[in-house]
Amino acid sequence: MYINRKYGFWMTFNWSKMPFIYGFAYSFAISLASYLLNFYIAVPWQPISIIGIAVAFYLGFKNNSSYDRTWEARKIWGSIVNNSRTFGAAVVTFVQGENAEEIHKELIYRHIAWITSLRHQLRLSRPWEHDVRLNEKYAPTVCEDYFVQLEDDIKQFLTDEEMNFIEHKTNGATQIVKIQSQRLQELRDQEFFEDFRHMEFHTLITNCYADQGKLERIKDFPFPRQYASTAIWLTFVFCAFVPFGLLDIFKNLDSWMYWLGPLISALIIWIFFLMERIGDYSENPF
């Protein structure tokens, strides 16, 4: 996540410059051909502007929907933070008796392993997600290498037996919560805490499962592809007509003003593709 106050203009332009470059080349070729051949295939700007308004509304819908996915994921992760704090406090205060400090450490470490494993799972790619970075510094990405790093990141929090148990499991985070739940039952049977406190622990375990399921719902259910695909094709259609519409406006201007047409066309094309790309890369909040 990029956490500075704002993106700089050149930072933004750097990862979105190709539509501007291609748009300028396309518009310049049309303007040059029209100028040399003295044959103007000009399209009135009014119908093109209607298409542009429709595309802008559609892109706005797509971007709002993508942002909703990101914001929902942020709220769910905030719930995990709150439940983790509550779980830590409950472990320290509820578990009493011989070797209580060791048990505190064991339970909290296992909870950290669950969070770490869940983070890794959420960063693995899906077929509908982008598999290339826009920029190493500030663009979203999927992280297949996290799968390789998972063992190194959680082995300090789990026993060898627990590591072997989750090694070949598809959903390691779920298995860690299962181990945690079984361990809490063992501690209850050994009377480290009574039934009421055990029920509180079970409620926190349930909350962990619920939050994980909500995050997996966002991860495993893509933004409907018909909406995502239509947005890019509508943008292409609109941008294909932009140079012809501006040609109708600039063809009667002074010679040097005429050559502003390709630059303005490229700017319009860049803006629309930038909006489309922001929505496209915001679909995956992880």
Wavefront OBJ file of the C-alpha trace (Angstrom):
o trace
v 0.000 0.000 0.000
v 1.237 3.471 -0.913
v 1.047 5.540 2.289
v 2.459 8.951 1.371
v 0.107 11.923 1.178
v -0.410 11.760 -2.581
v 0.925 10.379 -5.823
v 3.081 12.809 -7.736
v 2.002 13.669 -11.266
v 5.072 12.120 -12.885
v 4.745 9.075 -10.658
v 1.193 8.615 -11.900
v 2.108 9.380 -15.499
v 5.008 6.931 -15.422
v 2.829 3.842 -14.894
v 0.044 5.054 -17.193
v 1.997 6.683 -20.017
v 1.481 4.058 -22.727
v -2.126 5.073 -23.560
v -0.869 8.674 -23.898
v 1.974 7.633 -26.206
v -0.184 5.354 -28.352
v -3.016 7.902 -28.345
v -0.685 10.660 -29.524
v 0.781 8.468 -32.272
v -2.711 7.442 -33.430
v -4.064 11.004 -33.376
v -0.973 12.463 -35.041
v -1.180 9.876 -37.848
v -4.809 10.822 -38.517
v -4.047 14.561 -38.426
v -0.980 14.175 -40.652
v -2.830 12.071 -43.219
v -5.677 14.569 -43.298
v -3.266 17.503 -43.656
v -1.216 15.922 -46.457
v -4.161 14.518 -48.385
v -6.411 17.491 -47.659
v -9.184 15.033 -46.910
v -10.852 15.335 -43.542
v -12.891 12.452 -42.142
v -14.282 14.614 -39.391
v -16.997 13.410 -37.034
v -19.163 15.977 -35.187
v -18.098 16.227 -31.571
v -21.643 16.130 -30.140
v -22.319 12.383 -30.634
v -18.777 11.563 -29.490
v -19.308 13.582 -26.323
v -22.470 11.578 -25.594
v -20.449 8.370 -25.864
v -17.805 9.933 -23.613
v -20.386 10.798 -20.958
v -21.730 7.233 -21.015
v -18.217 5.780 -20.723
v -17.367 8.171 -17.882
v -20.459 7.074 -15.947
v -19.584 3.437 -16.556
v -15.985 3.934 -15.418
v -17.272 5.764 -12.346
v -19.477 2.782 -11.504
v -16.556 0.404 -11.948
v -14.214 2.510 -9.806
v -16.803 2.893 -7.048
v -17.390 -0.865 -7.007
v -13.646 -1.536 -6.896
v -13.231 0.926 -4.046
v -16.069 -0.748 -2.141
v -14.155 -4.033 -2.313
v -11.034 -2.344 -0.952
v -12.904 -0.548 1.810
v -14.764 -3.686 2.870
v -11.468 -5.581 3.055
v -10.006 -2.781 5.164
v -12.917 -2.973 7.617
v -12.621 -6.746 7.899
v -8.884 -6.523 8.549
v -9.638 -3.894 11.186
v -11.984 -6.401 12.800
v -9.141 -8.946 12.834
v -6.930 -6.380 14.568
v -9.581 -5.743 17.225
v -10.294 -9.436 17.774
v -6.557 -10.127 18.006
v -6.130 -7.528 20.717
v -9.110 -8.975 22.566
v -7.747 -12.490 22.205
v -4.359 -11.421 23.540
v -5.945 -9.721 26.525
v -8.152 -12.756 27.171
v -5.179 -15.136 27.045
v -3.213 -13.091 29.563
v -6.111 -12.662 32.005
v -8.094 -15.908 31.591
v -5.308 -18.511 31.584
v -4.023 -18.996 35.110
v -2.057 -21.722 36.838
v 1.243 -23.531 36.549
v 3.371 -22.515 33.530
v 0.767 -19.890 32.621
v 3.333 -17.620 30.997
v 4.481 -20.389 28.665
v 0.890 -21.087 27.696
v 0.305 -17.367 27.084
v 3.257 -17.319 24.724
v 2.125 -20.499 22.957
v -1.420 -19.260 22.313
v -0.410 -15.790 21.208
v 2.353 -17.106 18.956
v -0.108 -19.498 17.310
v -2.483 -16.603 16.735
v 0.324 -14.610 15.068
v 1.006 -17.638 12.867
v -2.656 -17.634 11.805
v -2.545 -13.958 10.837
v 0.706 -14.447 8.923
v -0.601 -17.512 7.094
v -3.812 -15.712 6.188
v -1.829 -12.760 4.843
v 0.169 -15.078 2.624
v -2.929 -16.812 1.299
v -4.582 -13.532 0.423
v -1.548 -12.422 -1.587
v -1.524 -15.472 -3.867
v -2.740 -14.817 -7.392
v -6.011 -15.730 -9.051
v -6.520 -16.123 -12.831
v -8.476 -12.871 -13.090
v -5.876 -10.748 -11.259
v -2.947 -8.838 -12.715
v 0.250 -10.848 -12.599
v 2.652 -7.987 -13.284
v 3.653 -5.006 -11.195
v 3.018 -1.544 -12.555
v 5.958 -0.322 -10.521
v 8.086 -1.977 -7.849
v 7.559 0.890 -5.422
v 3.908 1.776 -5.377
v 1.761 -0.550 -7.477
v -0.372 -3.438 -6.214
v 0.876 -6.908 -6.965
v 0.316 -10.558 -6.299
v 3.056 -12.368 -4.447
v 3.622 -15.982 -5.414
v 6.953 -15.833 -3.580
v 4.996 -15.468 -0.331
v 4.110 -19.157 -0.632
v 7.798 -19.983 -0.550
v 8.426 -17.627 2.375
v 5.485 -18.881 4.444
v 7.413 -21.612 6.235
v 10.228 -19.244 7.208
v 7.748 -16.681 8.481
v 5.648 -18.933 10.721
v 8.002 -21.684 11.887
v 9.143 -19.507 14.783
v 5.544 -19.413 16.061
v 4.591 -23.094 15.703
v 5.975 -26.416 16.870
v 7.492 -28.883 14.408
v 4.458 -31.125 14.811
v 2.112 -28.282 13.937
v 4.249 -27.291 10.943
v 4.106 -30.857 9.626
v 0.345 -30.923 10.123
v -0.346 -27.826 8.003
v 2.428 -28.412 5.461
v 0.280 -30.038 2.776
v -3.021 -28.405 3.665
v -4.673 -26.154 1.084
v -5.928 -23.678 3.676
v -3.203 -23.491 6.320
v -4.788 -20.576 8.170
v -7.952 -22.573 8.821
v -5.914 -25.495 10.136
v -4.030 -23.221 12.542
v -7.310 -21.961 14.004
v -8.436 -25.588 14.320
v -5.263 -26.414 16.272
v -5.845 -23.354 18.465
v -9.397 -24.441 19.211
v -8.296 -27.969 20.128
v -5.562 -26.601 22.376
v -8.035 -24.369 24.202
v -10.232 -27.408 24.853
v -7.227 -29.260 26.266
v -6.475 -26.344 28.572
v -10.095 -26.297 29.716
v -9.955 -30.013 30.461
v -6.814 -29.323 32.514
v -8.746 -26.570 34.351
v -6.574 -23.632 33.376
v -9.875 -21.740 33.035
v -13.556 -22.480 33.623
v -16.458 -22.987 31.190
v -17.483 -19.332 30.988
v -14.012 -18.245 29.920
v -13.819 -21.172 27.513
v -17.029 -19.936 25.874
v -15.468 -16.492 25.500
v -12.447 -18.051 23.818
v -14.763 -19.992 21.505
v -16.531 -16.764 20.559
v -13.198 -15.199 19.614
v -12.286 -18.284 17.558
v -15.641 -18.003 15.788
v -14.924 -14.346 15.038
v -11.553 -15.291 13.561
v -13.176 -17.864 11.280
v -15.854 -15.353 10.261
v -13.340 -12.626 9.404
v -11.194 -15.049 7.440
v -14.243 -16.216 5.487
v -15.198 -12.630 4.647
v -11.710 -11.904 3.302
v -11.730 -15.130 1.289
v -15.102 -14.146 -0.167
v -13.560 -10.965 -1.585
v -10.416 -12.777 -2.708
v -12.125 -15.709 -4.411
v -15.083 -13.901 -5.991
v -13.828 -11.516 -8.674
v -15.401 -8.271 -9.722
v -17.879 -9.588 -12.353
v -15.896 -9.955 -15.544
v -18.696 -8.654 -17.774
v -18.434 -5.278 -16.037
v -14.649 -5.254 -16.037
v -14.369 -6.320 -19.692
v -17.052 -3.954 -20.974
v -15.310 -0.982 -19.375
v -12.102 -1.471 -21.345
v -13.873 -2.048 -24.668
v -16.125 0.982 -24.243
v -13.022 3.047 -23.487
v -11.379 1.786 -26.677
v -14.472 2.656 -28.737
v -14.688 6.169 -27.356
v -10.972 6.862 -27.701
v -10.978 5.610 -31.301
v -13.414 8.405 -32.232
v -11.757 11.196 -30.234
v -9.179 12.240 -32.922
v -11.892 12.424 -35.581
v -14.090 14.564 -33.347
v -11.255 16.997 -32.586
v -10.337 17.052 -36.269
v -13.754 18.564 -36.922
v -12.915 21.329 -34.426
v -9.261 22.028 -35.334
v -9.347 21.716 -39.137
v -10.303 25.356 -39.679
v -7.843 26.854 -37.178
v -4.449 28.423 -37.900
v -1.770 25.958 -38.948
v 0.057 25.835 -35.616
v -3.233 25.480 -33.703
v -4.154 22.556 -35.934
v -1.275 20.524 -34.517
v -2.582 20.929 -30.975
v -5.309 18.456 -31.910
v -3.165 15.300 -31.537
v -1.839 16.490 -28.166
v -5.323 17.187 -26.786
v -6.581 13.890 -28.208
v -3.763 12.049 -26.458
v -4.567 13.833 -23.199
v -8.259 12.841 -23.374
v -7.353 9.249 -24.245
v -4.856 9.112 -21.371
v -7.413 10.403 -18.853
v -10.014 7.787 -19.759
v -7.550 4.926 -19.785
v -6.113 6.155 -16.477
v -9.567 5.995 -14.874
v -10.094 2.520 -16.299
v -6.726 1.285 -15.076
v -7.204 2.652 -11.552
v -10.454 0.727 -11.258
v -8.892 -2.359 -12.801
v -6.007 -2.469 -10.336
v -8.250 -1.664 -7.361
v -10.347 -4.816 -7.803
v -7.892 -6.826 -5.719
v -7.389 -5.116 -2.339
v -4.778 -7.610 -1.176
l 1 2 3 4 5 6 7 8 9 10 11 12 13 14 15 16 17 18 19 20 21 22 23 24 25 26 27 28 29 30 31 32 33 34 35 36 37 38 39 40 41 42 43 44 45 46 47 48 49 50 51 52 53 54 55 56 57 58 59 60 61 62 63 64 65 66 67 68 69 70 71 72 73 74 75 76 77 78 79 80 81 82 83 84 85 86 87 88 89 90 91 92 93 94 95 96 97 98 99 100 101 102 103 104 105 106 107 108 109 110 111 112 113 114 115 116 117 118 119 120 121 122 123 124 125 126 127 128 129 130 131 132 133 134 135 136 137 138 139 140 141 142 143 144 145 146 147 148 149 150 151 152 153 154 155 156 157 158 159 160 161 162 163 164 165 166 167 168 169 170 171 172 173 174 175 176 177 178 179 180 181 182 183 184 185 186 187 188 189 190 191 192 193 194 195 196 197 198 199 200 201 202 203 204 205 206 207 208 209 210 211 212 213 214 215 216 217 218 219 220 221 222 223 224 225 226 227 228 229 230 231 232 233 234 235 236 237 238 239 240 241 242 243 244 245 246 247 248 249 250 251 252 253 254 255 256 257 258 259 260 261 262 263 264 265 266 267 268 269 270 271 272 273 274 275 276 277 278 279 280 281 282 283 284 285 286
